[in-house]
Amino acid sequence: MIHSRIAGTGSYLPDRVVTNHDLAKIVDTNDEWIVSRTGIRERHYAAADQDASDLALIASRRAIFAAGVNAIDIDLIIVATSTPDMVFPATACILQDKLGIKHSVAFDIQAVCAGFIFGLATADKFIRSGAAKCALVVGSEVFSRIMNWQDRGTCVLFGDGAGAVILKASDAPGILSTHLHTDGSYRHALCTPGTVENGKVRGSPMLQMQGSAVYKFAVKAFEEVAWEALRANAMKPDEIDWFICHQANERIIAHAARKLDLPDEKVVMMVDRHGNTSAASIPLALDATVREGKIRVGDSILLAALGGGFAWGAAMLKW
């Protein structure tokens, strides 16, 4: 039986660091207000000449190096992003060209903050079916481009970054299971409703969020999808070695961990360092944890995320 395993990880955060104190100079907020509600202390913003594909390129090269493969070995590229370089072609196609690859399949997935989980699930199925042998899955975002700087409830939350993994076909299980969900009745709760029409933007091109609705749904969804993944693998919470949740809000992550009775040392919490980087947040956190030497062969890792749509999901991994 063919399985898929993560062979290497990589990530990239832009050089520009913006602290809560920096934001307090341009919007009515302060460090205490942001930290107490979100846990965020700083975030990174891309340079004016950096697009999602540029961030993805650096993260991808690091993942490729870590996996010990060559770019030409990659036969599938999936980029999860809500902030693509352009309307079309897909950012994955642009990344493919920058990597110098010509023969691979390349496409984008748009599931907002859950995009990486959706991309991972898709790549896993390609590999299990034999349609691909080596996949590059990337989450890359430049959310600073769609912020409303008059809305202190949203502009302080998000940052830019990219994370990537290389998945390879294997005889041993790696991606144990994935679990995806979507409920479009919540599409207005978290959205960027603008679009292009006759050369002009129709609607708002800036992110809008009903914070209370998102928070309430997220704490419920994370708990339910985590249990779904545990049941699918006949596992108990104490068998989880690492819980890597979408890094959106410290309180949401802590709530989900409590519901699973997970100790703090098993919960990856990095939202303070880079804020909510949407589809990039899970692979960013995964890569950082791997490079810190914390994740070891045989560890069980639970990933979970929720994004606009609402779209949400989980993945259970064996390292």
Secondary structure as GFF3:
##gff-version 3
##sequence-region A 1 319
A	DSSP	beta_strand	3	12	.	.	.	ID=ss1
A	DSSP	beta_strand	16	19	.	.	.	ID=ss2
A	DSSP	alpha_helix	20	23	.	.	.	ID=ss3
A	DSSP	alpha_helix	31	38	.	.	.	ID=ss4
A	DSSP	beta_strand	42	45	.	.	.	ID=ss5
A	DSSP	alpha_helix	52	67	.	.	.	ID=ss6
A	DSSP	three_ten_helix	71	73	.	.	.	ID=ss7
A	DSSP	beta_strand	76	80	.	.	.	ID=ss8
A	DSSP	alpha_helix	91	99	.	.	.	ID=ss9
A	DSSP	beta_strand	105	109	.	.	.	ID=ss10
A	DSSP	three_ten_helix	112	114	.	.	.	ID=ss11
A	DSSP	alpha_helix	115	129	.	.	.	ID=ss12
A	DSSP	beta_strand	134	142	.	.	.	ID=ss13
A	DSSP	three_ten_helix	143	146	.	.	.	ID=ss14
A	DSSP	alpha_helix	152	155	.	.	.	ID=ss15
A	DSSP	beta_strand	160	170	.	.	.	ID=ss16
A	DSSP	beta_strand	175	182	.	.	.	ID=ss17
A	DSSP	three_ten_helix	184	186	.	.	.	ID=ss18
A	DSSP	beta_strand	190	191	.	.	.	ID=ss19
A	DSSP	beta_strand	195	197	.	.	.	ID=ss20
A	DSSP	beta_strand	200	202	.	.	.	ID=ss21
A	DSSP	beta_strand	208	209	.	.	.	ID=ss22
A	DSSP	alpha_helix	211	232	.	.	.	ID=ss23
A	DSSP	three_ten_helix	237	239	.	.	.	ID=ss24
A	DSSP	beta_strand	242	245	.	.	.	ID=ss25
A	DSSP	alpha_helix	250	259	.	.	.	ID=ss26
A	DSSP	three_ten_helix	264	266	.	.	.	ID=ss27
A	DSSP	alpha_helix	271	274	.	.	.	ID=ss28
A	DSSP	three_ten_helix	278	280	.	.	.	ID=ss29
A	DSSP	alpha_helix	281	291	.	.	.	ID=ss30
A	DSSP	beta_strand	300	307	.	.	.	ID=ss31
A	DSSP	beta_strand	311	318	.	.	.	ID=ss32
###
